[in-house]
Structures are given as C-alpha cells and as structure tokens.
C-alpha cells in the first residue's frame, strides 16, 4: 500500500505506552490503514484481544470515539490495562501530525515498507500487522540514554515508586500472605532453555494448570542463549534494532503476555514464572493481583536489606530505581477445569546497558514521565544492592520461595 506512514505514541504517566501507526493516502489525505501496538495489557484470549484492538483501529479510522469500544468489551470481560481511550486518541492525533508529543516534537513520518507484514515474530492472533521501521541510528547517544533510563526506572513527577511495606501496604500484605498459605506452589529451578523453548514452556505450563493437569508451580528460568523478548502487543520494528540484534547474536521472540521488551543474556537477569489456578486471584483487581503474586519477592528482598517495593502497575523497584517488571495473562479452563493465571517477572542482575541501548529501540515518549539521573555502562540493581553473586542470589530466592507459604500457614486450634 502506498502513502505516507506516520507514527504517534503516548505514554500514560505511571502506566503503559500505546503507539498508533497510520498510512495516509497521498491523494485524499485520509487514513488508509491504522495499527495500534504498545506495552499495554489486555485481559482476554487471543481472539478477544484481536477483536478489541481491531475495533479500536476501525474507530480511529472512522473518526469515532474509542471509549464506547473499550467500554463495550469491558462489559464482556475483555479489559484494556495500562492505557485508556485518551492515550490512544492522543497517539492517533500525533500520528496524524495534529499534536506535539510530551517530549516536545512530532512523532512523525517513517519510511514505508510497502505491503510487507511483520510476521517474523508472530503477534499471536489473526490481525494483519503493517510493518514500518524507524529511521534511527542505533549508535545515537539519546538511544543509549533512553534505554538506561528505562531499565533504571528513573521516575519524574508521575509514577513514583510506591507501595512499600509500610502503612496501608502492611495490611494488604497480610491478606496476600494468607492466600499464599493456601497456594503452596511447587518450586522448580528449571534447566537452561533457548528463547523459543522458554516461550513455549511458559504458555504450556500455564495451560496445564488451567486444565487441572499441573499443580501451582513457581519456575525459576535459566537461559541458554541471548534473547530479546517483546510483549504480546508490541511492534517488532518499533522496539528492536533487528539488524543489530542479529549481529550481536540475539534471538527475538514474542511472549504470550503484554508489557515491554526484555533484554536477556545468560546470567544477567533473574526470571521466574508463577502458574496458579484462577481461584488464587478471585475477588481482587488485576492491579492487586500483581502485588499478590510478587509479595513473596518483596519480603525476600527486604529480608536481605533491599528497600524493595512496587512501582506503577507492574514494576518492582527500590529507592535506587527499577529492579524488574512483571506481566500476566489469564487462561480459561473448560467446564470443570480451574483455569489459570500466568505471572512472570524479569529482574536485572547485571546488564550491559550500552549493548542494550544498541539492540533496543526505546523511544523518547516512553521515557517522558521519567527523569535522567546519570549515565551508566551497567544496570545492576540486584548485584549492587544485594552484594551477592547471581548463583547465591538464585539459591536464596529459590529457598525463600519454597519456605514462604509454609511460614504463613495458621495452626489449627
């Protein structure tokens, strides 16, 4: 399809980023195609998520409000998490050139790539994803700065680190610990796996729990090869410098959950997945479920002197900045089956920030609600704040998780 390809983005302060890419007819000036992507989440299966995003894209092209579309799907249990109608419509206006972004410039024209679809990393549902690539030199200093800021989680006036273990959180934590006492998951330190196998195992184990064929399980990952893992709804060319990733030996894969891109080299991160029956999160909000699933981690890190807390929707942080991020997805069970929640977390142990900046394509808009503190060559919150080797820290976390639920079981009286 010919025409000008334009892109706009909007970051919700303390929330997630949404991007809208449009193809503008060169003769009429009308929008001939529209694609929405980002690091947001959708509560719903692949078909429902694809239908929601497709209807939002059609509403944008028709000039209609997005809010009724989001509300209609929410009533059916399909919920957009991390972004809202205002953010989506702002990204669309920026793509059309009608609004200046929060970073003081238009997010404008991108080089078109014809009719080529971005199917090299499957999006996970049958929605055509037009493919455009940012004309950006990965060696630019602002890219390095942006990637470091994103991994550090440096926050400005919005999305400040919150929810420690004081005040209101102390009461909430007691409720979460009581739920953990009923879950008592099996704890597994898995063998090293390649990136594609990690994605397949993660989804399969979640589906096994949903079908009642596997007990609740907490799996600690090991990686056998470098990877960039992009979120369920992200656009590959807008998130990754693909040529650089290939040259550096990184395999790019797409996971089944939302959220942002992960930069992985064996030994530089700690990743775990919690696979649990849906009943574990019954009666609480999606936002609360993130804190429930990671309350054991907050306790574990605090017990070794890390000022760990929750930040925004899905981040783990300390007073020094971001430590890691979480993502979730729910899987329905068939009649009589429990269904499941997949919740996984990746934390930075010791990451080469310069290499990450070359591989990832982090936009300035994504960092618009964060502030630069300093430039670093490494992002190492777990190494520097715990003083432990990665192997020792892994052993500590695995042992802590294995004993966590037991310590909160109340004795019978």
N, C-alpha and C positions, 0 to 999 in steps of 0.2 A: 504494500500500500504506500503510495507516495504521500508527500506532505511534510510539514514541519513537525518534528517530535519535540514536545516540551514537557518538562517535569517540574512539579512543585512538591514541597514537603512541609509538614507541620508537626512539631514536637509538643505534646501535651506536657506542661510542667509537672514533674514528678510522675509522669505516665509514659506512654509509648509514642513512637513516631509512625505517621502514615505518609505514604508517598502516592502521588497520582501522576501518571504519565499519559499525555494525550497526543494524538496525531491530528493535526489541523489541516483541513482541506485547503490547498493553496489557492483555489479559485474562489470558494464561497466564504472561507474563514471559519466555517463551522467545525465542530469536533467530530471527526470521522471514526475515532476509536479512543477508548479510555481504559486504563488499567490501574487498579488500586493494589498497593502492597505495603508492607511495613513489618515492624517487630511487635505488633499487637497480637492479641489472642482472640480466638473465637471458641466459645463453648458450644460444641455441636460436632456431628460427624462430618466426614469429608463432603458428602452430598449437600448437607445443610449449610456448611460453611461456604461452599462454592456458590450455592444459590443466593445466599445473603450478599456476598461480595459482588456477584453478577448483577443483582438488582440494584445495589448501590451504584455500580458503574453506569447502569442504564439511567438511573435517576439523575446522575450528574450530567450525562449527555443530553437528557431531555430538559435540563434546567429546573428540575423539580427538587423539592426539599428532601434531604436524606433522612431526616428524623422519623417520618412515618414508616419508612422501610425498616429502620433499626427497631422501632417500637413493635412493628408487626411480627418480626422474627423473635423478639424477646418474649412476646406473649406465647410463642410456640416453644420456648425453651432454648432458643438459639441466641446467644448473647455475645456481643462485641465487648471486649475487655481491654482497657488501656487507652483507647481513643474514643472520641464521640463525634456526633454529626458536625459540630462546629469545626473541629480539626480537619475532618475530611473535606468539608466545603472550602476551608481556607487553603488546603493543599491544592484543590482544584483551581481556585482563583489564581493562585500563584503560578500554576502550570499554564494558565491562560494569559499570564502576564498582567493580571489585574491587581496585584498586591505585592508589596515589598515584604520579604520574609523577616523573621525576628533577628536575623544576623545582618540585616541592612542591605540586602541585594536581592534581585530577582533570581529565582531558581528557574532557569530558562532553557534555551534550546539545546538539544542533544543531537548528535549525529544519528540519523536514521539508519536502520539495518535492514531495510526492505521488509519482506514478509517472513523473515527467519524467526521462528518461535524459539523461546528459551526453554527447550525441553531436555537439555543435557542433565539437569538435576530436576527430577520430576516434582511438580508442585503438589501432587497428591490428590487432585480432583480434575474433572474434565472441563476446565475453563482455559481457553486459549490465552496464553501469556505472551503479548508482544514483547519484543526484546530490543532494548536500547542500551547503549554503553556510554558512560560518562567520558568525555574527552579531558582526562586529567592525568597529569604526570605523577606516577606514584612516588617519585622522589621528592615531591614538593614538601617543604618544611611544615606547612599547615596540616598536611595529612598526618605527619608523624605526631604533631602536637595533638590533633584531634583524637587519634587512636589512644594515645597515652591518657588523655583526659577521660575518655570513655571507660577504659579499664580501671582507672583510679576511682571513677565515680565522683569526681570533684563536683560539688553542688554549689549552685548560686542561691538566689533568693527563693527558689521553688524546689520542692522535692528534697528538702533537707533530711538528713539521716534522722530517723525517729524510731519509736517503739523499742527502747531498750528493755531492761528487766526491772525498771523502777515504776512506781506509780500504778497507773491503770493496767500496764502490761503484767505486773506481778499477779494480779487476779486472773487475767486471761491465761497466763502461763500455767496456773494450777489446773484450769479446765483442760488445757491441751495435754498436760502430763497424765491426767486421769484417763483421757482417751487412749494415750499410748499404752497405758497399763492393760487395756483390753486388746490392743492390736498385737503386740509381741511378735514382730516380724522375724523371719529367718534372716540372718545376716550373712552375706556371701561376698568374699573377696574374689572377684572373677579373674579368669586368665586374660592375658593380653589379646585383644582382638583388633582387626583392621577396621577402618572407619565404616565401610559399608556393613560389615557384620555387626558392629555396635548398634547401628540404626535398626537393623532387622531384629536383633535380640531384644532391644529395648521395647519395641512395639509388640513383639510376640509374647514376651513375658507379661506385659500388661493385658493382652488379650487372654492369656492363660488364666490370670487371676479373675478377669471378667467372667470367664466360663466356669469358674469354680474348680479349675484343674491345677492350680498352683496356690500355695498359701501366701499370705502377705510376706513380701520379701524386700530387703534393703540390699541392693547390689552396689558394691564399690568397683568402679571400672579401672582397667589398665589398657593403655593404648599401645598398639604395636607399630604405628606409623603416624606421621604428621597429618593433621586434618584441619579444614575449615568447615564448621558445621553451621549451616544457615537455618533460620527459622522457617516454619511451615508456610508463612505468607510473605516472605522476603523475596525481592527480585535479585537474582544471582548477579547480573552485571552491575547493579547499583550498590552491591555490598562487598564485592570481591574483585580485586585486580586479577583476573583469571590467568593472564599470561605470567604474571609474577608468581602466583601460587603454583602453577605448573613448573616453572623454572626452579622454584625452591623445594619441589618435591611434595607439595601438599595435595591431598585428595580432597575435593569439595563434595560434601554430601548434604542432603536436606533431612532434617529430623521431622518427626510427626507432630511436634508441638510448636507453638508460636514463640515469640521472643527474638532476640538478636543473634548476631553471628558469634561463634566461639572460635578462638584461635588455639589450636592444640598442637603441642609437641610432646612426645612421651616424656614424662617426668616433670612437666612444667605446670600441670594443673592437678586438681583432685576433683573427680566427678563421681557422683552417686545417683542412683535411681531408687525411688520408693514406689513399689507396686502394691496397692492396697484395695480392698473392697470398697465400693461406693459408700457403704454404711459408715465408714470411718469419718467421712466429711458431711454426713447428713445433718441438716439443720443449721448449717453455717454458710456464710457467703464465700464466694470464690476468693476474695481478698483474705478472709480469715483462714481459709484452708492453706494458703501459703505459709502463714505463721504456725499453724498446727503442724504441718509436715516438717518444718525446719526448727521447731522449738528445741529438739534434742541437740541440734548443731549449735544453736546459741548457747545452750547450757554447757556443752562440751568445750567450746572455745573460751567461754568465760572462766571455766574451771582451770584453764592454763594461762589466764591473765590477759586474754584478748578482749577488748571492750566491744564485743560483738553485739549487733542489733539489726533490726530490719530497717530497710530504707525503701520508700516508694512502694510500688506494687509487689515487686518480686526480687529485690536485691538484698544481699547480705553485706553489711558494711561495719566499719568501726569508726572511731573518731579520726582515723588516718585516711578514710575514703573507702571505696568499694572493695569488697573481697571476692564476691561472686554473684551469680544470678541464677534464678530458678525459672522453670517453665512447667506447665501442667497440661494434661488432657484427660478427659473422661471418656470411658468406653462403656457402652451399654451392653448388658447381658441379655441373652434371650430369656424367654419365660422360665422362671425358676432359677435363673443364674444371678450371681451377685452384682455383676458389673464391676468396674474398677476405675481407679484414678492412677495415672502415671504422673509422678512428680520427680523431676530431676534437677540437679544442681551442679554447676561447674564453678570451682573456685580457683583463683590464680595463686599458684605457689611461687613460681619464679619465671616470669615470661620475658622474652626478649622483645621489648617494646618497639625498638627500631625495625626489627623484622616484621612484627605485627602491623606496623604502620604502612609498610610497603605492600603487604598482602591484602589487608582490609581496606575498603573504600569508605571511610567514615565521613559523612557529610557534616558541614558546619552546623546545619539545622539541628542535627541530633544532639549536638553539644550546646545548644542555645540556652538551656537552663542550668548549665554547669560553668564553673569558673576555673581558669588555669591557675595552678599553684606553682608548679615548677616543671622543668623538662627532666625526664629521667630516661636512662637507657634500659632500665629493667622495671617491671611491675612485679613486686614480690611481697604482697601483704602477708601471706601465710609464713613464708620463710623468715621475714624480718620481724614479724610480730610474735611468733612462737619461739624462734630460736632453735627449732627442731629440723632435722633432716626430713625430706619428704617421706622416706620409709618409716621413720619413727612417728611422724605425724599420722600417717595412714594407719599404723598399728594402734596408735592411741584412739583414733576415731572409730575404728572397727570394734575395738574392745569396749569403748564407751557406749556405742550403739547397741552392742549385744547385751549390755547390762542395764540399759536405760529404762526399758519398760518394767523390768523386774523390780527396780528400786521404788517404783510408784504404785505397785500393787498393794492395796489396803488389806490388812489381815482380817480374816473372818472373826466375828465376835458373837 
